[in-house]
Amino acid sequence: MSRPGGTVQRHRDIDVLVLGGAGVDTIVYVPGLPLPYTDSYMIEPGIRTRAGQTGDFVALGLTALGLRTHHLDMIGDDPEGDLVRALHRDRGIALTAVPQPAGTKRAVNLVGPDGRRLSLYDASRSHVEDRFPEATLRALAEAGRHAHVAITHPCTPALPVLREAGVPLSTDLHDWDGENPYHEPFAYTADIVFLSTARLTDPERTMRRIAERGRAEVVVATAGAQGAYLLAGGELTRIPTAAPPAPVVDSNGAGDAFAAAFLFGRLSGEPAWRCALYGAVAGAYACTVPSTQTDALDRDTLLARAAELESATR
């Protein structure tokens, strides 16, 4: 599945090209967040490392829903990179791995008993001068129906190439505060923008600013247990929560699952509000999956649960 940068063959059967966000997380379950200071803690059920950051989770969710997915990122020749390559190989996700001398992205996730997490990202594993080979990027973009762009390096300089290729774009700004200029190229270039309300004092104002200043036709702000907000066609709609099918153990990957299911609906021709219901169902399911595992809803289960949610909210 993995091909070195610059040698990818031209294909025309990619539903979604996922850019960036490949990496490895070390999961540490802690007794509470914020973590009170002490010299040491005994951690149960242990400390585990597994492949899966934002781009990996989106690619996994899309593939589980039957979409032909291709993931492009810079990955190191290191044990972390081996884990990322193995994840894609085992799940049948096409991967183009451009060599990253600085090493594969990694993070430490502290996960509390209520499923909340605190992520510590290793900033040494990427640099602002990182670039995807343009020929590789352009060939994959022109072969795809859609591109989902993580906000990790080296995706910022890839945005103009994607626009020139004419492929529709989506991105996830995660916990953007609405002010940090780093996120603005993504926010104002994408056709579909996802973000969290976690750091927003006025979600509607930020969502409308994204739509007014950029190209976004749809803006979705997820609000955890409070559901989500959908801005489409100038109208703001509140999207209800979906009941998790099991106890909530971890919120890690919920936003990625939401985005993947939303894009599944979008590429299936569904209206934006139904796409958002798909996202709510997939995000709720992701909260029941421990951080130490990688799992996603299949198409039939997603459609059945979304139909139940739609019926209940009429």
Backbone bond lengths (Angstrom), bond angles and torsions (degrees), N, CA, C in turn:
res aa  C-N    CA-C-N  psi(-1)  N-CA   C-N-CA  omega(-1)  CA-C   N-CA-C  phi
1 M - - - 1.452 - - 1.531 111.73 -
2 S 1.340 115.96 -39.43 1.450 119.87 -174.71 1.517 110.23 -80.15
3 R 1.341 116.01 135.84 1.442 121.51 178.68 1.515 108.16 -129.10
4 P 1.326 118.76 140.34 1.461 119.64 178.05 1.512 110.80 -67.17
5 G 1.330 115.95 154.94 1.444 120.92 -178.64 1.510 112.12 -56.65
6 G 1.340 116.11 136.36 1.440 121.55 176.44 1.505 114.64 91.34
7 T 1.340 120.22 -6.37 1.454 121.33 -176.16 1.517 112.28 -115.12
8 V 1.355 117.43 9.32 1.454 119.52 -177.50 1.518 110.61 -67.70
9 Q 1.323 117.34 138.35 1.437 122.39 177.74 1.521 110.09 -83.49
10 R 1.339 116.29 152.71 1.456 121.54 -179.42 1.529 109.59 -76.57
11 H 1.310 116.53 122.99 1.449 122.35 177.31 1.528 108.56 -123.55
12 R 1.305 117.10 158.63 1.456 121.57 177.43 1.516 110.72 -126.05
13 D 1.291 116.96 24.06 1.459 120.50 -176.08 1.529 112.33 -124.75
14 I 1.326 116.84 34.86 1.460 121.32 176.59 1.518 108.44 -100.30
15 D 1.321 116.67 122.67 1.460 119.72 174.02 1.525 110.39 -78.19
16 V 1.329 116.62 -48.82 1.464 120.31 -178.51 1.528 109.47 -134.94
17 L 1.311 115.14 125.31 1.458 122.11 170.19 1.522 107.40 -94.10
18 V 1.326 117.19 120.68 1.464 122.35 177.57 1.517 107.88 -101.30
19 L 1.328 116.40 124.52 1.459 121.39 179.57 1.517 109.97 -108.02
20 G 1.337 115.43 129.72 1.449 121.28 171.86 1.514 113.89 76.97
21 G 1.331 115.12 -179.77 1.456 121.32 174.59 1.505 115.23 75.05
22 A 1.338 118.40 22.92 1.465 120.62 174.18 1.520 108.71 -92.31
23 G 1.325 116.45 135.36 1.450 118.36 179.83 1.510 112.89 177.21
24 V 1.309 114.51 -170.88 1.467 122.35 -173.38 1.524 109.05 -127.86
25 D 1.324 115.84 138.14 1.463 121.96 176.30 1.526 110.16 -114.29
26 T 1.307 115.82 140.35 1.457 121.59 167.94 1.528 107.09 -102.23
27 I 1.334 115.98 121.67 1.455 122.52 -172.51 1.530 109.74 -98.05
28 V 1.323 116.33 126.39 1.459 122.29 177.78 1.525 108.46 -126.37
29 Y 1.317 117.49 113.27 1.462 121.25 176.67 1.524 108.90 -82.21
30 V 1.336 115.70 122.82 1.467 121.39 -175.61 1.531 109.48 -114.65
31 P 1.339 117.31 157.63 1.470 120.17 -176.56 1.519 114.22 -70.64
32 G 1.324 117.88 -14.13 1.454 120.25 178.37 1.512 110.39 179.17
33 L 1.339 116.32 158.79 1.454 123.03 175.55 1.527 108.14 -127.33
34 P 1.331 119.54 131.24 1.463 125.53 -1.42 1.525 112.24 -66.25
35 L 1.302 115.82 151.94 1.460 121.58 -175.89 1.529 109.90 -81.96
36 P 1.324 118.11 115.66 1.465 119.86 178.76 1.527 111.16 -60.48
37 Y 1.325 115.92 143.48 1.453 118.79 -178.18 1.521 111.35 -73.22
38 T 1.320 114.28 135.20 1.462 122.89 168.75 1.513 106.99 -158.97
39 D 1.310 117.35 168.33 1.458 120.00 -177.02 1.516 112.79 -67.09
40 S 1.336 117.36 -33.01 1.467 118.85 -175.79 1.522 110.52 -159.13
41 Y 1.337 114.55 158.36 1.461 123.07 174.84 1.520 108.42 -133.23
42 M 1.315 116.44 145.85 1.458 121.73 169.91 1.528 106.94 -94.08
43 I 1.334 117.72 120.26 1.459 122.68 -171.14 1.523 110.78 -101.05
44 E 1.315 115.00 123.54 1.461 122.18 171.89 1.531 107.62 -122.16
45 P 1.334 120.26 138.08 1.468 127.86 7.99 1.518 113.92 -91.07
46 G 1.313 117.65 28.98 1.457 120.25 177.32 1.516 111.55 115.01
47 I 1.312 115.12 172.46 1.466 122.41 178.53 1.518 107.29 -107.65
48 R 1.341 116.11 125.37 1.461 119.79 -174.53 1.528 110.22 -131.58
49 T 1.312 114.62 148.64 1.458 121.75 178.63 1.516 108.70 -116.93
50 R 1.332 116.04 131.77 1.457 120.17 178.38 1.518 110.13 -147.02
51 A 1.328 115.85 154.61 1.458 121.10 176.06 1.520 108.79 -71.23
52 G 1.329 116.40 144.31 1.449 120.01 175.82 1.510 112.78 141.06
53 Q 1.331 116.83 93.53 1.449 121.71 167.64 1.526 107.58 -118.04
54 T 1.314 118.09 -168.08 1.462 120.12 -166.74 1.524 114.10 -56.42
55 G 1.329 117.93 -45.07 1.462 119.44 179.71 1.514 112.58 -67.86
56 D 1.329 116.13 -37.90 1.468 120.29 177.34 1.524 110.68 -61.46
57 F 1.346 116.82 -44.07 1.460 120.52 -177.39 1.528 111.67 -68.13
58 V 1.337 117.04 -39.08 1.461 119.32 177.07 1.527 109.58 -63.86
59 A 1.326 116.75 -45.75 1.468 120.12 179.36 1.521 111.29 -61.59
60 L 1.330 116.46 -39.89 1.460 120.67 178.49 1.527 110.61 -63.22
61 G 1.344 116.91 -45.95 1.452 120.55 -179.48 1.513 112.52 -63.33
62 L 1.324 117.29 -42.44 1.461 121.23 178.61 1.523 111.67 -63.09
63 T 1.321 115.69 -43.48 1.468 120.30 -179.07 1.517 110.76 -65.19
64 A 1.337 117.13 -41.52 1.464 120.39 179.72 1.530 111.58 -62.42
65 L 1.333 116.58 -26.05 1.459 121.10 179.38 1.526 112.62 -89.78
66 G 1.314 116.26 5.51 1.453 120.80 173.98 1.508 115.57 91.08
67 L 1.332 118.32 8.74 1.452 120.79 178.79 1.527 110.44 -86.88
68 R 1.315 115.26 141.31 1.469 121.38 178.93 1.531 107.41 -77.31
69 T 1.296 115.46 111.49 1.465 121.67 -168.57 1.520 110.29 -118.54
70 H 1.310 116.25 140.78 1.465 122.21 175.90 1.523 107.87 -131.07
71 H 1.313 117.19 129.53 1.460 122.97 -176.97 1.521 109.14 -109.96
72 L 1.321 116.27 130.11 1.455 123.27 178.36 1.517 109.61 -122.00
73 D 1.338 116.43 125.97 1.459 119.54 174.54 1.519 109.58 -162.18
74 M 1.321 114.53 171.32 1.462 121.80 173.96 1.524 108.45 -92.61
75 I 1.331 115.89 127.07 1.463 121.91 -174.13 1.526 108.67 -135.38
76 G 1.323 116.04 139.84 1.442 120.79 -177.28 1.521 113.58 -82.34
77 D 1.318 114.68 162.43 1.467 121.58 173.32 1.526 106.56 -90.58
78 D 1.322 116.01 75.80 1.453 121.70 -173.16 1.527 108.75 -150.89
79 P 1.330 118.67 172.47 1.477 119.73 -179.34 1.516 113.34 -58.13
80 E 1.346 116.95 -35.42 1.461 119.31 178.04 1.529 110.83 -64.85
81 G 1.321 115.95 -40.99 1.459 119.65 177.29 1.513 112.09 -63.11
82 D 1.326 116.17 -36.29 1.470 119.73 177.48 1.527 110.59 -62.17
83 L 1.344 116.72 -38.36 1.465 119.98 178.77 1.529 110.93 -65.76
84 V 1.324 116.94 -40.99 1.463 120.72 179.14 1.522 110.47 -64.77
85 R 1.325 116.77 -45.35 1.467 119.66 -179.90 1.527 110.98 -63.58
86 A 1.327 116.28 -38.13 1.467 119.89 -179.96 1.524 110.78 -66.62
87 L 1.330 117.85 -40.11 1.460 120.77 178.15 1.519 110.68 -58.27
88 H 1.314 116.62 -47.76 1.462 120.22 -179.07 1.527 111.22 -66.22
89 R 1.303 116.57 -41.65 1.471 119.52 178.95 1.521 110.82 -62.70
90 D 1.325 116.61 -45.67 1.463 119.98 -176.11 1.529 111.94 -69.04
91 R 1.326 117.96 -30.61 1.466 120.92 -178.43 1.529 113.08 -96.68
92 G 1.325 117.08 2.28 1.459 119.89 177.00 1.517 114.13 71.48
93 I 1.328 117.08 32.84 1.461 121.95 179.94 1.524 108.64 -102.75
94 A 1.323 116.92 120.85 1.458 120.63 177.83 1.524 110.08 -62.73
95 L 1.310 115.96 136.68 1.465 121.59 -176.15 1.514 109.87 -134.95
96 T 1.319 116.51 127.60 1.456 122.19 167.46 1.519 107.17 -107.20
97 A 1.324 115.81 111.78 1.461 121.66 -175.34 1.524 109.55 -104.64
98 V 1.322 116.05 108.33 1.455 121.79 175.14 1.526 108.05 -83.06
99 P 1.336 119.11 130.75 1.465 120.30 -177.30 1.532 112.51 -57.70
100 Q 1.327 115.26 133.87 1.458 122.66 178.47 1.528 108.43 -120.62
101 P 1.343 118.11 101.62 1.471 120.25 -178.86 1.514 113.76 -59.08
102 A 1.333 117.95 -29.16 1.462 120.87 -178.59 1.518 112.57 -74.46
103 G 1.346 117.15 -12.81 1.455 120.39 178.94 1.520 112.39 104.23
104 T 1.316 115.05 166.09 1.462 122.32 -178.05 1.525 110.79 -73.39
105 K 1.326 115.95 141.87 1.468 120.05 178.95 1.528 110.32 -58.91
106 R 1.323 115.61 142.93 1.459 120.07 178.15 1.524 109.81 -147.69
107 A 1.311 114.10 158.53 1.460 120.49 -179.06 1.515 109.14 -151.67
108 V 1.320 115.63 163.08 1.460 122.85 172.04 1.523 106.80 -115.16
109 N 1.321 116.77 126.29 1.461 122.01 178.10 1.524 109.87 -108.91
110 L 1.325 116.39 118.46 1.454 121.39 171.77 1.529 107.38 -90.48
111 V 1.318 117.59 123.21 1.464 122.26 -174.96 1.524 108.91 -117.97
112 G 1.347 115.93 123.58 1.462 121.23 -179.65 1.517 112.22 -86.24
113 P 1.328 117.92 171.14 1.469 122.16 -178.60 1.525 113.96 -61.12
114 D 1.349 116.72 -25.84 1.463 120.13 -179.29 1.520 112.74 -90.14
115 G 1.327 116.96 5.61 1.458 120.33 178.52 1.511 114.64 92.25
116 R 1.335 118.12 -9.55 1.464 119.11 177.07 1.524 109.63 -68.60
117 R 1.341 115.36 154.42 1.450 118.52 -178.20 1.522 111.18 -135.12
118 L 1.315 114.81 156.61 1.457 122.96 171.15 1.523 106.62 -127.07
119 S 1.328 116.81 121.64 1.465 121.13 -175.49 1.522 110.09 -105.16
120 L 1.317 115.59 134.05 1.464 123.48 176.92 1.523 107.51 -114.92
121 Y 1.342 117.04 109.56 1.462 121.34 -174.75 1.526 110.96 -95.97
122 D 1.314 115.48 137.12 1.458 122.50 178.06 1.530 108.53 -83.04
123 A 1.323 116.70 100.75 1.461 121.57 -174.96 1.526 112.69 -73.71
124 S 1.323 118.19 -8.10 1.465 120.20 -177.98 1.521 112.51 -78.93
125 R 1.341 117.63 -8.43 1.468 120.79 -174.21 1.531 113.47 -91.02
126 S 1.321 117.84 6.85 1.463 120.55 175.27 1.523 108.84 -154.02
127 H 1.331 116.07 156.77 1.458 121.06 -177.16 1.526 109.64 -135.14
128 V 1.321 116.78 153.71 1.463 120.54 -176.73 1.523 111.68 -63.78
129 E 1.325 118.39 -23.34 1.461 120.11 -179.52 1.524 113.43 -85.60
130 D 1.333 117.73 -1.30 1.468 121.05 178.07 1.529 110.10 -60.66
131 R 1.335 116.04 141.13 1.453 121.54 179.71 1.532 110.26 -142.72
132 F 1.345 116.03 144.52 1.451 120.18 166.87 1.526 108.23 -79.03
133 P 1.327 118.83 144.01 1.472 119.63 172.93 1.526 109.10 -58.46
134 E 1.331 116.85 125.94 1.461 119.79 -172.22 1.521 112.47 -61.87
135 A 1.320 117.50 -38.83 1.475 119.60 -179.46 1.524 110.61 -63.21
136 T 1.325 116.50 -40.91 1.465 120.95 178.20 1.519 110.75 -64.03
137 L 1.324 115.81 -47.91 1.455 121.30 -178.91 1.524 111.14 -61.42
138 R 1.315 116.84 -46.56 1.457 120.29 -176.93 1.524 111.37 -65.56
139 A 1.330 117.15 -41.06 1.463 119.89 -179.84 1.520 111.46 -63.07
140 L 1.317 116.92 -42.96 1.459 120.09 179.27 1.530 111.16 -68.54
141 A 1.327 117.28 -40.78 1.461 120.22 -179.93 1.521 111.26 -63.47
142 E 1.317 117.26 -42.83 1.453 120.68 -179.13 1.519 112.16 -69.75
143 A 1.334 116.57 -17.65 1.464 120.91 179.01 1.517 112.39 -89.51
144 G 1.331 118.05 -10.27 1.460 120.81 -171.76 1.518 113.16 -102.64
145 R 1.317 114.69 155.22 1.460 121.90 173.07 1.526 111.43 -82.23
146 H 1.336 116.05 -25.47 1.451 121.00 -174.88 1.527 107.81 -157.92
147 A 1.334 116.27 152.24 1.468 121.17 174.64 1.515 109.03 -128.80
148 H 1.333 116.16 131.26 1.465 122.04 175.12 1.518 107.71 -109.94
149 V 1.336 116.16 124.64 1.460 121.37 -169.63 1.528 110.38 -113.28
150 A 1.334 116.24 119.64 1.463 120.82 172.95 1.522 109.06 -73.61
151 I 1.324 116.89 158.65 1.466 120.43 -177.98 1.529 111.77 -90.60
152 T 1.318 116.82 19.83 1.461 121.62 178.80 1.528 109.93 -89.63
153 H 1.342 116.09 159.06 1.458 120.07 171.08 1.528 108.30 -66.84
154 P 1.337 117.76 142.09 1.463 129.84 7.24 1.523 113.12 -105.81
155 C 1.310 118.10 45.34 1.463 120.71 -171.64 1.523 114.31 -79.19
156 T 1.334 118.40 -26.54 1.463 118.96 -179.54 1.527 112.06 -57.58
157 P 1.343 119.40 -51.67 1.472 118.27 -179.74 1.528 113.24 -69.82
158 A 1.337 117.99 -10.60 1.464 120.34 177.63 1.521 112.15 -79.28
159 L 1.331 117.84 -19.48 1.467 120.95 -173.73 1.527 113.30 -59.08
160 P 1.344 120.47 -46.50 1.474 119.16 179.29 1.521 112.86 -61.79
161 V 1.319 117.38 -37.25 1.462 120.48 179.45 1.530 110.21 -65.10
162 L 1.327 116.38 -41.74 1.461 120.02 178.19 1.523 111.19 -63.04
163 R 1.322 117.12 -40.97 1.459 120.37 179.30 1.526 110.26 -64.79
164 E 1.335 116.69 -41.72 1.460 120.22 178.53 1.518 111.38 -62.87
165 A 1.332 117.03 -31.97 1.458 121.19 -179.97 1.525 111.93 -74.57
166 G 1.330 116.86 -13.59 1.455 120.67 176.15 1.510 115.45 78.91
167 V 1.334 117.35 16.30 1.455 120.11 -179.29 1.528 109.81 -88.52
168 P 1.330 119.54 134.88 1.466 120.46 176.18 1.528 110.41 -62.61
169 L 1.331 115.93 146.06 1.461 120.74 -174.30 1.515 111.81 -121.57
170 S 1.334 114.95 147.78 1.462 121.97 166.03 1.518 108.15 -132.64
171 T 1.329 115.76 159.96 1.462 121.24 177.75 1.513 108.66 -152.24
172 D 1.322 115.78 161.46 1.457 122.25 176.06 1.521 107.87 -123.12
173 L 1.326 116.52 116.89 1.461 122.11 -179.26 1.514 112.18 -84.66
174 H 1.324 117.46 -4.21 1.466 124.17 179.65 1.536 110.15 54.28
175 D 1.319 118.47 -127.51 1.470 120.38 -174.02 1.533 111.84 -93.62
176 W 1.319 116.33 47.43 1.469 121.14 176.99 1.521 109.81 -59.72
177 D 1.329 115.60 141.67 1.466 120.14 178.70 1.524 112.10 -90.99
178 G 1.320 117.51 3.25 1.452 121.48 -179.08 1.513 113.94 83.43
179 E 1.337 117.81 -2.64 1.460 121.75 -174.74 1.527 113.59 -124.22
180 N 1.320 118.50 -33.82 1.463 121.44 -175.25 1.530 110.06 -58.66
181 P 1.341 118.13 119.40 1.465 120.41 -175.27 1.525 113.76 -67.21
182 Y 1.329 117.99 -19.04 1.464 119.86 179.64 1.525 111.05 -56.65
183 H 1.337 117.04 -37.90 1.458 121.34 -174.53 1.532 113.41 -79.98
184 E 1.315 118.10 -15.51 1.457 120.41 -170.33 1.529 114.08 -62.33
185 P 1.339 120.89 -41.37 1.471 118.04 178.08 1.524 112.73 -58.01
186 F 1.323 116.75 -35.79 1.462 120.29 177.79 1.528 110.18 -72.19
187 A 1.323 116.25 -46.66 1.462 121.02 -176.64 1.521 112.06 -60.89
188 Y 1.343 117.59 -36.34 1.452 120.64 -172.45 1.527 113.36 -101.29
189 T 1.328 117.29 1.98 1.470 120.80 178.14 1.520 112.23 -106.54
190 A 1.330 117.21 -29.92 1.465 121.23 -173.64 1.526 112.16 -77.73
191 D 1.326 115.43 151.05 1.463 122.67 175.87 1.529 111.70 -83.10
192 I 1.333 116.15 -28.64 1.459 122.76 176.08 1.518 107.46 -128.26
193 V 1.325 116.94 126.25 1.459 121.36 -177.27 1.525 109.57 -121.79
194 F 1.325 115.22 125.86 1.459 122.14 172.87 1.524 108.21 -106.59
195 L 1.321 116.11 146.48 1.458 120.91 171.69 1.519 108.50 -160.40
196 S 1.320 115.04 168.67 1.461 122.19 178.44 1.523 109.22 -101.56
197 T 1.320 115.52 152.13 1.469 119.68 175.34 1.527 112.16 -85.32
198 A 1.333 117.69 2.38 1.471 121.46 -169.85 1.520 113.36 -53.19
199 R 1.342 118.15 -36.11 1.465 120.64 -175.93 1.527 112.19 -117.47
200 L 1.331 117.08 17.76 1.459 120.97 -177.91 1.527 110.22 -103.19
201 T 1.313 116.47 128.61 1.460 120.14 175.81 1.528 111.25 -81.98
202 D 1.333 116.48 -26.81 1.467 121.51 179.73 1.525 107.79 -140.03
203 P 1.339 118.42 85.24 1.472 121.02 -176.19 1.530 113.14 -55.35
204 E 1.341 117.66 -42.81 1.471 118.82 -177.18 1.526 111.19 -62.50
205 R 1.305 117.44 -41.48 1.462 119.83 -179.42 1.529 110.82 -62.02
206 T 1.332 116.69 -44.08 1.458 119.96 179.63 1.525 111.00 -66.23
207 M 1.315 117.04 -41.22 1.459 120.46 179.47 1.524 111.10 -62.43
208 R 1.318 116.93 -43.73 1.469 119.50 -179.69 1.523 111.25 -68.89
209 R 1.309 117.20 -33.81 1.468 119.12 176.72 1.523 111.13 -65.16
210 I 1.323 117.02 -39.08 1.464 120.35 176.34 1.519 110.39 -59.78
211 A 1.337 116.70 -46.42 1.461 120.85 -178.75 1.531 112.00 -66.70
212 E 1.337 116.81 -37.88 1.458 120.62 -176.77 1.526 112.65 -74.33
213 R 1.325 116.98 -37.45 1.460 120.46 -175.51 1.530 112.80 -88.59
214 G 1.313 116.74 -20.57 1.453 119.67 -175.00 1.513 113.44 -119.51
215 R 1.318 115.17 -151.79 1.457 122.63 -175.34 1.527 113.13 -105.49
216 A 1.330 116.85 -1.91 1.461 120.11 -169.35 1.523 112.58 -61.47
217 E 1.330 115.23 126.10 1.460 122.29 171.14 1.522 110.42 -85.61
218 V 1.336 115.25 -28.24 1.461 122.03 -178.01 1.517 108.81 -136.38
219 V 1.336 116.69 134.43 1.461 122.58 173.01 1.520 107.39 -127.75
220 V 1.323 116.23 130.32 1.461 121.75 179.86 1.523 108.57 -123.93
221 A 1.332 115.58 127.17 1.470 121.11 175.96 1.522 108.20 -115.95
222 T 1.319 116.38 114.27 1.464 120.47 179.64 1.515 109.76 -83.81
223 A 1.336 115.67 143.05 1.466 121.28 -175.24 1.515 112.15 -128.57
224 G 1.326 117.43 31.33 1.453 120.92 175.96 1.512 112.43 61.00
225 A 1.326 116.04 -129.15 1.463 121.35 -177.77 1.519 112.77 -67.31
226 Q 1.337 117.24 -11.50 1.466 120.76 178.37 1.525 112.60 -91.55
227 G 1.321 117.75 5.63 1.453 120.56 177.39 1.515 111.74 92.87
228 A 1.327 116.37 -138.06 1.460 121.08 -177.71 1.520 109.24 -154.56
229 Y 1.335 115.04 163.17 1.458 122.56 174.43 1.525 108.11 -113.36
230 L 1.324 116.38 136.75 1.457 122.62 179.10 1.515 109.11 -120.95
231 L 1.328 116.30 123.28 1.453 121.70 174.03 1.518 108.17 -111.66
232 A 1.320 116.96 112.46 1.461 122.66 -179.43 1.515 108.63 -145.79
233 G 1.336 116.79 133.12 1.447 120.30 -178.24 1.512 113.39 60.80
234 G 1.330 116.98 27.56 1.447 121.75 179.70 1.510 114.60 80.58
235 E 1.337 117.52 -2.60 1.462 121.53 -177.67 1.521 110.81 -105.75
236 L 1.321 115.92 131.37 1.467 121.14 178.23 1.525 109.08 -95.02
237 T 1.339 115.41 127.49 1.460 121.99 -178.46 1.518 109.22 -124.93
238 R 1.313 116.93 140.38 1.462 121.37 175.77 1.530 108.40 -90.81
239 I 1.309 115.57 125.95 1.461 122.07 179.87 1.526 108.42 -98.95
240 P 1.329 118.20 126.88 1.470 119.78 -176.50 1.525 111.82 -72.34
241 T 1.299 114.97 162.70 1.452 120.32 174.28 1.524 109.90 -76.65
242 A 1.309 115.22 156.50 1.459 121.39 172.76 1.516 107.64 -107.24
243 A 1.316 116.80 139.55 1.464 119.95 -179.60 1.527 109.57 -69.90
244 P 1.319 118.23 126.08 1.463 119.73 176.31 1.529 110.25 -61.46
245 P 1.331 118.26 140.04 1.467 120.48 -178.20 1.524 114.09 -77.77
246 A 1.319 117.17 -1.72 1.468 122.97 -179.61 1.520 107.10 -157.10
247 P 1.342 118.30 172.43 1.461 119.62 179.43 1.532 112.54 -57.49
248 V 1.311 115.65 142.17 1.462 121.29 176.87 1.523 109.11 -74.57
249 V 1.333 115.82 125.24 1.458 120.09 -178.24 1.527 112.17 -122.85
250 D 1.339 117.38 -19.42 1.456 118.70 -174.62 1.528 109.75 -167.69
251 S 1.320 117.61 128.30 1.459 121.16 178.84 1.523 112.46 -88.16
252 N 1.309 118.12 -3.97 1.459 121.44 -177.88 1.530 109.90 -62.23
253 G 1.317 117.06 127.31 1.449 121.67 178.11 1.514 114.81 88.97
254 A 1.341 118.09 -3.13 1.466 120.24 -178.23 1.530 111.21 -65.15
255 G 1.320 116.87 -42.90 1.459 119.60 178.53 1.516 112.55 -65.34
256 D 1.334 116.47 -36.48 1.460 120.56 177.96 1.527 110.52 -66.43
257 A 1.341 116.30 -40.60 1.458 120.39 177.63 1.521 110.42 -64.42
258 F 1.341 116.95 -40.96 1.463 121.35 177.10 1.529 109.72 -57.33
259 A 1.341 116.27 -50.02 1.461 120.43 -177.66 1.524 111.46 -61.08
260 A 1.336 117.43 -43.71 1.463 120.70 -178.64 1.520 111.20 -61.98
261 A 1.334 117.01 -45.13 1.462 120.26 -179.19 1.529 110.96 -68.50
262 F 1.318 117.48 -37.87 1.461 120.74 176.54 1.524 110.03 -59.95
263 L 1.338 117.13 -46.23 1.459 120.77 -179.27 1.522 111.59 -66.08
264 F 1.327 116.96 -34.10 1.463 120.30 174.07 1.528 109.51 -57.81
265 G 1.331 116.68 -46.79 1.457 120.01 178.46 1.514 111.95 -64.13
266 R 1.305 116.13 -42.02 1.461 121.02 -179.05 1.525 111.03 -60.58
267 L 1.313 116.50 -46.54 1.462 120.39 -178.61 1.523 112.09 -74.57
268 S 1.328 116.43 -13.44 1.461 121.10 175.10 1.522 111.91 -90.61
269 G 1.343 116.90 -1.33 1.443 121.14 177.75 1.515 115.59 85.77
270 E 1.327 117.79 15.49 1.464 121.42 -178.75 1.531 110.74 -79.74
271 P 1.339 117.56 152.96 1.468 119.89 175.08 1.525 110.51 -66.17
272 A 1.329 114.99 159.65 1.467 119.80 -173.14 1.514 112.14 -59.49
273 W 1.342 118.79 -38.82 1.466 119.79 -177.23 1.523 111.51 -65.74
274 R 1.342 117.08 -35.41 1.466 118.26 177.27 1.527 111.05 -72.81
275 C 1.326 116.51 -35.93 1.468 119.62 174.21 1.524 110.41 -57.37
276 A 1.346 115.36 -40.31 1.465 119.88 -180.00 1.524 111.24 -68.11
277 L 1.326 117.65 -34.97 1.466 119.72 174.78 1.527 110.20 -63.55
278 Y 1.319 116.40 -42.09 1.462 119.39 175.16 1.529 109.96 -56.21
279 G 1.345 115.58 -44.88 1.453 119.74 179.98 1.508 112.60 -61.27
280 A 1.336 116.21 -41.83 1.466 120.30 -179.71 1.525 111.11 -61.92
281 V 1.322 116.33 -41.56 1.468 120.37 179.82 1.524 110.75 -65.56
282 A 1.324 117.04 -46.23 1.466 120.36 -178.77 1.523 111.57 -67.26
283 G 1.335 117.06 -38.10 1.458 119.94 178.31 1.512 112.35 -65.19
284 A 1.343 116.68 -39.49 1.464 120.26 178.02 1.520 110.90 -64.32
285 Y 1.321 115.99 -40.29 1.470 118.86 178.39 1.530 110.54 -63.97
286 A 1.324 117.06 -41.53 1.468 120.31 -178.10 1.522 111.60 -59.54
287 C 1.329 117.50 -30.95 1.463 120.77 -179.88 1.527 112.81 -69.54
288 T 1.327 117.39 -12.17 1.462 121.07 178.70 1.524 112.30 -96.24
289 V 1.335 116.55 -1.38 1.469 121.31 -178.29 1.528 108.87 -99.34
290 P 1.322 119.18 122.19 1.464 120.77 179.32 1.526 111.95 -58.71
291 S 1.307 116.51 148.78 1.469 121.52 -179.96 1.519 112.80 -57.84
292 T 1.306 116.76 -27.24 1.452 120.34 -177.81 1.524 112.41 -76.12
293 Q 1.337 117.47 -4.67 1.463 121.40 -179.25 1.527 110.02 -119.41
294 T 1.323 115.12 162.61 1.460 121.32 172.78 1.516 107.44 -126.56
295 D 1.330 115.91 122.21 1.459 120.48 -176.83 1.521 107.96 -154.75
296 A 1.336 116.64 157.09 1.459 121.37 179.76 1.511 109.39 -152.40
297 L 1.328 115.94 156.06 1.454 121.54 179.13 1.525 111.33 -68.57
298 D 1.328 116.27 145.01 1.455 120.27 171.69 1.522 109.25 -87.09
299 R 1.316 115.78 169.27 1.462 121.61 -173.84 1.534 112.45 -60.82
300 D 1.319 117.58 -48.53 1.459 120.42 -175.54 1.523 111.93 -62.79
301 T 1.333 116.06 -42.23 1.466 119.71 179.76 1.523 110.59 -66.05
302 L 1.330 116.77 -42.15 1.460 120.36 178.49 1.530 110.97 -59.07
303 L 1.327 117.22 -48.50 1.456 120.66 -177.03 1.523 111.49 -64.24
304 A 1.326 116.84 -39.15 1.463 120.20 -179.19 1.522 110.66 -66.58
305 R 1.324 117.93 -45.63 1.459 120.63 -178.73 1.519 111.87 -70.31
306 A 1.331 116.75 -34.53 1.466 119.52 177.39 1.526 110.33 -67.25
307 A 1.309 117.67 -37.56 1.469 120.43 177.26 1.523 110.92 -63.20
308 E 1.325 116.76 -38.92 1.466 120.78 177.44 1.525 110.49 -64.71
309 L 1.343 116.44 -43.41 1.470 120.33 179.85 1.529 110.56 -64.79
310 E 1.325 116.90 -42.34 1.460 120.46 179.71 1.527 110.83 -62.85
311 S 1.336 116.36 -41.96 1.454 120.51 179.48 1.526 111.27 -64.54
312 A 1.318 116.56 -39.06 1.465 121.07 -177.76 1.524 112.72 -71.35
313 T 1.334 117.40 -22.38 1.458 119.93 -175.42 1.518 112.49 -99.45
314 R 1.309 118.27 0.81 1.470 120.61 179.47 1.526 110.37 -73.52
